[in-house]
């Protein structure tokens, strides 16, 4: 079994679209703040937080889809194993960020 690799923070979505993205569905649009993006084994994921839930602890994990000119959309992760692997990588990344900030 291959050991999971550490997620690496990237900035593709934020560089292309800014710190907020709009998700459209069911005839409505909701804005989300991009908390972070990370590359895990060549797949890029985005962690988003709803603007209406600014004080809450809920966050949403999406896969970033790329076109010829860079990121074009975020899409839900439908495979449960992929979602678990990405969520675990985000938790690990977050832990190391908190450790690094505590040392300052």
N, C-alpha and C positions, 0 to 999 in steps of 0.2 A: 504494500500500500504506500502511495506517495505521500510524503509529508506536505501539509498545506503551506503555501508560501505567504509571506507577509504582504498585506495590501500596500500599495504605493499610491499616495495622494497625487491626483492629476487635476488639471484645470480646463479641460476641453470644453465642457458645457458652459462654465462661467465665462470663459474667454469669448465664446461664440454668442451667448445669450444673456449674459449678465448674472446677477445674483438671484434672480427670480425667473421662474418659468410658469407658463399658464398651461393647465391641462383642461382639455375640452372633452366633455362627455355628457350624454343625456340632455343636450341642448343648453348646457350651462358651462361656464368657464370658472375655474378656481385657480388662484395664484398660490404658488409654493416657493418658499425660500430654499435655495440650494445650500445645505449645510456643508456637504463635502462631496467629492467624487473620488473614486479610487479604482485603480487597475488591479485586477486579480487574475493572474495567468492569462493576460491578453484580452480580458473582457472588462469593460468599464461599467461601473455602477455609480448611481447617484443617490444620495440620501437627501430626501426632501422633507420639509416641515410646512404644514399648511399655515397660511397667513392668519386664518381665523383662530388658530390654536397656538398663538405665539408664546403663551406662558405654559402650555402643556408639555408633556414629555413624549408625545406621539411623534414618530418619524416614519417615513415611508421609503422603501427601498425599491429602486427601479434599475433596469438595465438601460444603458445609453446606446442608441442605434446611430450608426454613422452612415453618411453618404459620401459622395466624392469630395465635398468641400468641408467635411467635418461633421460634428454632431448635428443630427436633424430632429431627434425625438427621444423621449424616454418611453419605455414600454414596461408593462408589468412582467414580473418574473413568474411564470406559470409552473415551472418545475420546482417541486418542494425541496429536493436535494440541492439544487442550485441556489435557491433562496436561503436555505440554512447555511450553506457554505459561505455565501456573500455576507449574511448577517453576522456570522461568527468572525469573519475577517474584519468587518466594521467594528465589532465589539473589541477585538484585539487591537486594532488601530487606535480606537478611542482610548483604551487603557494606556497605551504608550504615550499618547498625546497628553493625557492627564498627568502621568508620571513625569514627563518632560517639563510640563508647566509647573508642577509642584517643586521641581528642583531649581527653579529660577528665583 
